[in-house]
Amino acid sequence: MPRKGIKMNKSVLQRGIIIILCSCILFSICPVYAFAAENQKERVVRIGVPDDTYDKINGNGKRSGYGYEYLQKIAGYTGWNYEYVDCTWENCFDKLKNDELDMIEGISYTEERAETMLFSGIPMGDERYYVYVKPDHTDISSSDTASFNGKKIGVLMGYLSEMVLNEWEKKYDLHTQHVNVSNNEDALKKIADGEIDAFVSLEDSRLDGYGMVALTNLGSSKIYFAIGQSHSDLKTELDNAMRRITDDDPYYADELHKQFLSVDSVYFLTGEEQKWLSEHGEIKIGYLINDGGVSTLDTETGKVSGLITDYIQLAQNCLEGQTLKFYIKGYDSQEDMQKALHDGEIDMIFHVMQNTNAAEDLGYDLTDTVWKYNMAAVTVKKSFDENAENTVAIPREDSDLKSYVSYNYPQWHVKEYATWKDAKKAVYNGKADCMIMDSGKLKQYSDDNKINCTVFFWKSTVWCHLQSDMETAFCCLS
């Protein structure tokens, strides 16, 4: 017994020694990590801000912008703090060389610059160059590049923006007159004085406030963080952080661009389209007279209610400097509207499903998506598998649903019935597995104990029209 007791005490002692040793090792390591993290957090990186393209300060002194947000994201991986240093494009590179700055954001790479500074291994994004015009300058069209020939284009000559313009002109065999502008302020003055027809600028949403619209994208170039040549350690940390950001969120830079830099699309009619519209008169739109929530005709008052009235009101003034006029005409079925479209009674249909295959078969074009909503399968089955070989009951007049099922569920079998009531009866009697409809219409079945409803896919709806020049007029409704 004593020997056994001594053995047990040795075991306890051994475990105690191991715990103490592990604790010593742990506490000897932890200060190193803590010290490293503390040093990392205390590192202050001096950022040069030559203008407010990527880093803006509002009236309350709060910063925002593409570059600012990107730097804050990087700080989450590196623990850096920042000191923002105002500089100009004339002196920022000298300050970087003289170690008065550590980094500058939004810099294009050139071999000459690479001799005196380092660049991030991953681009921080793209600079996109656009041609800006006044919306009433309708003799220049993005759809007809030849319309640029002979026009006076303002551009900062001898710099990257002119190089991008030259490449674009060479690509389309164009010949324009280049007029030097020192900045956007100078370009706007020359536009107002009639000295130029358009000018080249980086994508800048603020130009909209000066009545300018981005007509066409000339091209883009990569931009980087530039780092002082003596700070290779900074570049290593920066590259590692940017690589991790890209791995964690491959579209991070795209989302930043969309949030801070992308220009809003502004639509206006070209001279040719305006001529067509003046000769054609009102744009005639077909609608279903009993499409709950979308378009409903009150037979007593003759008034139409629903989403269609909201969209038409929006469409009337969606073009820059142009008011559109509409005439709406009601129909009982999609087939009647499609026939009217082909016979020239109407110019457009509001609305059809976003189904390019059906549009090609029926010979009409689609606008961008107007809205999306859930569709549901209505069935008496306890469970419903949309991937199975189901039989779906569809009213004969609803060609939209038939084409949608044919396109998205080729394994399903369509059975046509005269009315929705007949389709519902077929589902009840087991002649069909389901019928499908907008999930907003399920309320009518809420008290029916036999019915089970499964929301299972999205339906996109659009405006459609015969192939013509009028698509421009309705793209803004998407």
N, C-alpha and C positions, 0 to 999 in steps of 0.2 A: 504493500500500500504506500509506504513512504516513497519508494522509487517511482511509483506511478504518479504520486503527487508532485514530486520534483520534476518529472517529465512534463506534466501539465503546466507547471509554472514556467518552464523553459519555453513552452509553446506560446504562452501568453506574452512572455518577455520578448520572444522573437517577433511576434505580431506588433508589439508596441514599438520595438526598434524600427521595424519596417514603416510603420505609420509616421514615426518621427522623421525618418530619413526622407520619406515622400513629401512630408510637409516642408522640410528644409529645401528640397529640390524645387517644390512648387513655389514657395515664397522667394526663392532666389531667382526663379524665372519670371514671375509676375511683375516685379519692378521693372525688368527689362522691357516687357511688353507695354507696361503702363508708361514708362519713360518714352518709348518709341511713339506711342499713340499721342502722348502729350506734346512731344516735339512736332509730330505731324500736324496736330491741330493748331499749333502756334505758328506754323509757317505762313507768312503773309506774302502773297504773290501780287506784284504790282502790275495792274492791267492798264494798258494805254487805250484811251477812248477818243479817237480822232473826230468822230461825228456821232450823230444819234441814229444811224441806220440800224445798228444792232443793240444799242444800249440807250434807252430813253429815261429821262427824269421828268416826272409830272410836277404839277404845281405844289404838291405837298412834299416834294423831295424824294418820292419813292421811285425806285428803278424798276424797269421792265424791259422786255425786248428779247429777241432771238438769242443774241450773244449772252445777255445777262442770265437768262434761264439755263442756257447750256453750261455756263460756268458754275452755277449753283448745283446743277446735276453732277458735274465733275467733282465739286467739293464734297458731295456725299460719299464719294469713293476715296478721296485723297485726304480729307480733313483740312483742306486749305481754307484760309481766310483771304479776303481780297482788299486791296487798296486801289481805288480807281483814280487814275491820273489823267487829267485833261491834256490833250495835245492836238496838234493839227496834222494834216497829211504832209505838210511841209517839214515838220520837225519830229514826227513820231519815230521814224526809222533812225534818225540820229540819236534820239533818246534811248532807243533799244540798243544801239551800238555802244553808247556811253554808259550802259548799265544803270540808267535812270528808270528803266522799265524792265519787267521780266517777260511780259507777253503782250501781244496785240491781237485782237480778234478780227476775223473777216478779211484776211489778206490773201490775194491771189499769188500763186507760185510762179516765180520766174527764175531762170538759171542765175541771172545777175543778183537777185535778192538772196538766193541760196548760198552765195559766197560770203555773206555777212550775217546771216541769221539761220536759225533752225526752223523747220516746219513740222507740225504735227503729222504723225504717220497716217492718220485717218482724216479726211476732209471734215470740216464742221458743217458743210452744206454746199449749196449751189447759189451762185449769183445769176439771176435770170434777167436778160435784157429785152425790153419791149419797145416798140414804136408807139408813141403817144400822139394822139390827134384830138382836135375838137370834134364833137359828135356831128356838127353840121358840115364837116368837110367830107361830103359823101362821094367825092370823085376818087377817093382812095379806099380800096376794099381789100380786106384780108383774104377774101375768096378769089380775088383776081390780082395776083402779084404784079402783072404787067401794068396795073394802074399806078404803081410807084415810079415808073419810068419818068424821068425829067423833073420829079418833085425835089424840092429843097428840104433836106433832112438835117436838122441840127444834131451835132454830135461832138463830143470832146475829142478833137482830132489829135492823132498821134498816140492815143491810149487804147486800152483793151476794148472799150466800147466801140471804137471805130474798127478795130480788127474784127470784132464779131459782126458788125454791119457789113464789112467788106466780104466776109465769108458767106454771109446770107445772100448778098447781091450776086456773088459769083455762082452760087448754087442755083439761083433762078434766072441767071443771065439778065440782070437788071442794071440800069445806069441812072443813078440819082446824083444830085448836086449836094456835096457835103458842105455844111456851113458850121464853122466852129462856134460852140457854146461852152462857156466856162463852167456852168452848173445849171441846175434846174430853174433857178430864179432867172438866169439869163435867157434860158430857152423859153420860159413862159412870156417874157417880155418880147422876144422876137416873134413868138406866135401872135401876140396881141398886136404887134406892129405890122404883121403880114410879111415879115422877112423870111419866114420858113413855113412849110406846110405841116411838118411833124418834127419830132425829135426823139432821140434814143435815150433811154434812162433805165437804170436798174428798176426792177419791180418795186413800186412804191405806192401803197394804198392812199397816201396823203395827196397825191396828185388829183384824185377824184374831187377833192375839195376845191380845186382850181378849174373845174370843168373839163378836165382831160380824161380821155378813156384809153385804156391799153388795147391797141388795135391788133397787134400780132406779136408773137414771141419770136425773137431773132435767134436766140440760142442761150447758152449758159456756160459758166466756167466754175470750177471748184474753188472754194475758199477754205483757208486753213487758219489755225492759230500759229502765229509767228513767235518764236522764242529766242531770247538773247543767246548768242553763240556760246557764251561761257556757262550756260545752264543746261548742260546735257542731262543732268539728273532730273531736272524739271520736265524735260521732254519725255524721259523714260516713264515718270509717274503719270504724265498727261496721256501718253499713248496707251498705257495699261488701263487707265480709267475709261478712255474713249472706246477701247476695244471691249471692255466689259459692258459699257452702256449699249453698244451695238449688239452684243450677244444677248443681253437681257431684253432689249426692245429694238428690233431691227428698223422700225419705222419712227423712231424717236425724232430724228432730224426732220423727217417729212411732216410730222405733226406740228413741230415748232414752226416750220415754214408756213404751213397753212394758218396757224394762229397769228403770226406776227408779220409775215411778209407778203403773202399772196394777195393779189388785187382782186376786188370783186368784179365779176363779169358784168359789163354794161352793154346792153344790146341796142343797136340802132340800125335802121334800114339803109341799105345802099341806094344810090340814085336809081338803079334799075328796079329795085324792089318798091321804092316809093312810086315810080311810074306805074308799075303793075297794080299797086293798091289804089291809086287815083283813078285808074281806068276800070278797075273791078268794082269798087264801092265797098259796101259793108261785107264783112266776113260772116258767112252763113254757117251756123253750128247746129248740128243735129243732136238731140238728146232723147232719152226715154221718158215718156210722160208719167211713168209710175215706177221710179227707181228710188225707193225709200231712202231719204237722207242725202241723196245725190241730186236728184231732179224729180220734182213732183208738180204736175199741172193741176191747178184748181179750176175745174171746168166751169164753175159759176162766175169767178172773177177773171179768169184767163191769165192769172198771175202764176209764175213759176217760182218755186222755192227750192232750197237745198244748196249743196256745195257749188253747184254750177254758177249761181248768182255771185258768190264770193270770188270765184276764180275769174269770171268775166270782168268784175269790177277791178280786180288786180291787173288783169291783162290790158285793160283800156289804157293804162298809163305806165306800162312796164318798159316801154321803149324811151330812150333818151330823146326828148324834144319831139315826140310823135304821139298823137292820140289815136287809138284804134277804135273803130266802130263795129258793132256786132249785131247780127240778127239771129235769133234762135228759133228752131222749129222742132216740134215734138213728134215722136214716132212711137209706135206700139211695140216694136221689136228691133233687135240688132240687125236682123236680115233686112228689114225695111230701111234702116239707116244706111247699111252698106250699099244697098241698091241706089239710094238717093245720092250717096257719095260718088258712085261710079257714073250716075246719070247727070251729074253736075248740078243737082238741086241744092246741095250743101258743099261747103269747102272742108269741113272738119266734123269729127264725131267726138262728143264728150260723153262717155269715156269708153275705152276698150282695155283689155288686159295687155300687159307688157309681154307680148309673145311674138318675137321676131319671125319665127317660122310661119305662124298664121298670117302675119302681116305680108310676108312675101307671097304666100299662096293667094291671098285676097287682093294683092296689088295696091297696098297703101303703105305710107310711111308712118313711123311713130315718133312722137316727141320724147323728151326725157321723162322719167317717172314723175308723176304728179303727187301720188301718195301711195302708201302701202297699208294693207290691213290683213288681219288673220282670216284664214278660211278654216272651215270645220267640216268633219264628216259626221253626218247624222245617221245613226244606225240603231237597230234593236239588239245587236250583239252585245255580249258582256264585255268583250274586248275587240279591238279593231287594229289590224296590222296593215298599214298603208302600203307595205312592200309586197303584200300578197296579191294573188290574181283575183281582184274583186270585181263585182258587177255594180256599176253606179247608175242610178236613175237620174236622168236629166230632162227637163222640159224641152220639147222640140225647138222652141223659139230661142233658146239660150245658146247661141253658137259660141259665145265666149267661153262658157264652161266646157263645151265639147272640145274646143281646140286646146284649152288648158289641160284637160285630162289626157288628150292624145299626145301632147308635147311632154308633159311631166310624168305621166303614169302610163307608159305604153303597154304595161302588162294588164291594165284594167280593161273591162269590157263595158262599153256604153250602151245603155238601153234608153231609147227616147220615148217620152210620154207627152201627151197633149198638154198637160198642165202640171203645176207643182203639186196640186192635190192628187193627181194620178200617180206622180212619182212617189209621194209619201205613202200612198196605198200599196205600191209595189214593195217598198221597204218593209211595211207592216206585214205583208203576206209572204215575205221571204223570197220574192221574185228578184229582188236586188239586195245587195249587201249594204248599200248606203246611198245617200244623196249628199251633195256638197253645196255649201253656201257660205256667204259672209257670216263670220261668227257673231256679228252684231244682230243678226236675225234669229239667233237661237232662243231669244226670250219667248217667242211664241210656242216653244216646246217645253218650257220650264215646268209646266204642270202635267206633262205627259210622262207617266211612270214607265212606259215601254221604251222610251227613247233614251239612248246614251249618246252624248256628243263629245267628240274628240277634236280639239284644235291641233292641227298638225302641219300647216304650211302657210307661207306668206303669199299674198296675191298683190302684184304691182299693177297700178292702173295709170293709163296715159291718155293723151289726146292723139288722134290719128288723122291723117289727111292724105289725099292723093299726092303723088310726087309733084312738087311745085316749088316755087320760091318762098313759100310762106312759112317754112320751118323756123326761120330766124325769129319770126314774130311770136312764136310760142315756146321757144326754148326757155324763156325766163319764168315759165310756170312750173318748172320742175322743182 
